[in-house]
Amino acid sequence: MIQLDGVTKRYGDAYAVQDISLTAASEATTLLIGPSGSGKSTLLRLVMGLTSPDAGTVTVAGDRLTPATARALRRRMGYVIQEGGLFPHLTGRANAALMARHLDWSRERIDARIEELTRLVQLDPDRLAQYPTELSGGQRQRVSLMRALMLDPDVLLLDEPLGALDPMIRADLQDDLRDIFRRLGKTVVFVTHDIGEAAFFGDQIVLLREGQIEQRGAMATLLDDPASPFVTDFIQAQRAPLEHLRTEGRE
Ligand SMILES: Nc1ncnc2c1ncn2[C@@H]1O[C@H](COP(=O)(O)OP(=O)(O)OP(=O)(O)O)[C@@H](O)[C@H]1O
């Protein structure tokens, strides 16, 4: 579980995140959505301890995040970003095993974990000998997910992990990811711009606006009982595929 209490982060005079209190439950997926600049990535970075709040507290799996605990707590969190963030000079395997090697895991233990994760993320094991530039976007994100899961973290944070993928690969990975989240039962926090993706994954949807929570709840609640016109506008701003064909009377 992740808990934020009254968390504020300012850059200069501007609030990136303002007085946010939020619980991301265990064994559930919390979706952060909102316009560009609304504070989604800042929230994830605050949870990772990559940036510290000006006010408020962050608690991860029961432990309060402070400069003193951040390093150890970060090992209990897996983090995946849009382009994967893999090191280009390391093979897929070396990228996935990086933290385990840093922690002096034995070769046997690393090999066993890599094999287990390769099966979980459904990656052809041969791909692991390749460098990130030799992999497709979807394969890269599967390796990124392996890296994030290597130490079997309590928490998985994903910042637009599928944003750079073409629609068919994206749909494939969405199916696989949802299955993986359900199987692992971890606390998952997932940032996306895409309403459809949020609805597909989200047990809880948190819609941010200018660093504050505009509305949270199930997607059906945001649709049927919007807290403000902004909620409706945000949801409706995303066109359904082929919508224009209908409005042009071609269906
Ligand atoms: N390191 C930084 N220095 C200064 N301002 C920052 C920094 N990081 C974020 N901000 C500002 O904080 C606000 C929130 O940014 P953040 O990246 O969290 O938004 P976001 O919702 O993730 O946006 P996007 O969807 O475009 O990724 C923005 O106004 C941004 O310009």
The ligand as an SDF file (V2000), in Angstrom:
LIG
                    3D

 31 33  0  0  0  0  0  0  0  0999 V2000
   12.3150   19.4570  -12.1590 N   0  0  0  0  0  0  0  0  0  0  0  0
   11.3810   20.3990  -12.3620 C   0  0  0  0  0  0  0  0  0  0  0  0
   11.6850   21.7190  -12.3100 N   0  0  0  0  0  0  0  0  0  0  0  0
   10.7480   22.6590  -12.4830 C   0  0  0  0  0  0  0  0  0  0  0  0
    9.4430   22.4110  -12.7210 N   0  0  0  0  0  0  0  0  0  0  0  0
    9.0710   21.1250  -12.7900 C   0  0  0  0  0  0  0  0  0  0  0  0
   10.0120   20.0530  -12.6130 C   0  0  0  0  0  0  0  0  0  0  0  0
    9.3470   18.8750  -12.7220 N   0  0  0  0  0  0  0  0  0  0  0  0
    8.0540   19.2020  -12.9720 C   0  0  0  0  0  0  0  0  0  0  0  0
    7.8920   20.5440  -13.0160 N   0  0  0  0  0  0  0  0  0  0  0  0
    6.6100   21.2560  -13.2330 C   0  0  0  0  0  0  0  0  0  0  0  0
    5.6560   20.6850  -12.3870 O   0  0  0  0  0  0  0  0  0  0  0  0
    4.3820   20.5720  -13.0500 C   0  0  0  0  0  0  0  0  0  0  0  0
    3.9380   19.1090  -13.0400 C   0  0  0  0  0  0  0  0  0  0  0  0
    4.7970   18.3670  -13.9200 O   0  0  0  0  0  0  0  0  0  0  0  0
    4.6590   16.8070  -14.1370 P   0  0  0  0  0  0  0  0  0  0  0  0
    5.7710   16.3830  -15.0200 O   0  0  0  0  0  0  0  0  0  0  0  0
    4.4870   16.1440  -12.8440 O   0  0  0  0  0  0  0  0  0  0  0  0
    3.2610   16.7370  -14.9300 O   0  0  0  0  0  0  0  0  0  0  0  0
    2.6360   15.5110  -15.7120 P   0  0  0  0  0  0  0  0  0  0  0  0
    1.1910   15.5100  -15.3530 O   0  0  0  0  0  0  0  0  0  0  0  0
    3.3960   14.2830  -15.4750 O   0  0  0  0  0  0  0  0  0  0  0  0
    2.8190   15.9870  -17.2250 O   0  0  0  0  0  0  0  0  0  0  0  0
    2.9900   15.0860  -18.5670 P   0  0  0  0  0  0  0  0  0  0  0  0
    1.6860   14.3830  -18.7430 O   0  0  0  0  0  0  0  0  0  0  0  0
    3.2290   16.1080  -19.6320 O   0  0  0  0  0  0  0  0  0  0  0  0
    4.1390   14.1630  -18.3500 O   0  0  0  0  0  0  0  0  0  0  0  0
    4.5820   21.1590  -14.4340 C   0  0  0  0  0  0  0  0  0  0  0  0
    4.1510   22.4940  -14.4180 O   0  0  0  0  0  0  0  0  0  0  0  0
    6.0760   21.0580  -14.6460 C   0  0  0  0  0  0  0  0  0  0  0  0
    6.5170   22.0800  -15.4990 O   0  0  0  0  0  0  0  0  0  0  0  0
  1  2  1  0
  2  3  1  0
  2  7  2  0
  3  4  2  0
  4  5  1  0
  5  6  2  0
  6  7  1  0
  6 10  1  0
  7  8  1  0
  8  9  2  0
  9 10  1  0
 10 11  1  0
 11 12  1  0
 11 30  1  0
 12 13  1  0
 13 14  1  0
 13 28  1  0
 14 15  1  0
 15 16  1  0
 16 17  2  0
 16 18  1  0
 16 19  1  0
 19 20  1  0
 20 21  2  0
 20 22  1  0
 20 23  1  0
 23 24  1  0
 24 25  2  0
 24 26  1  0
 24 27  1  0
 28 29  1  0
 28 30  1  0
 30 31  1  0
M  END
$$$$
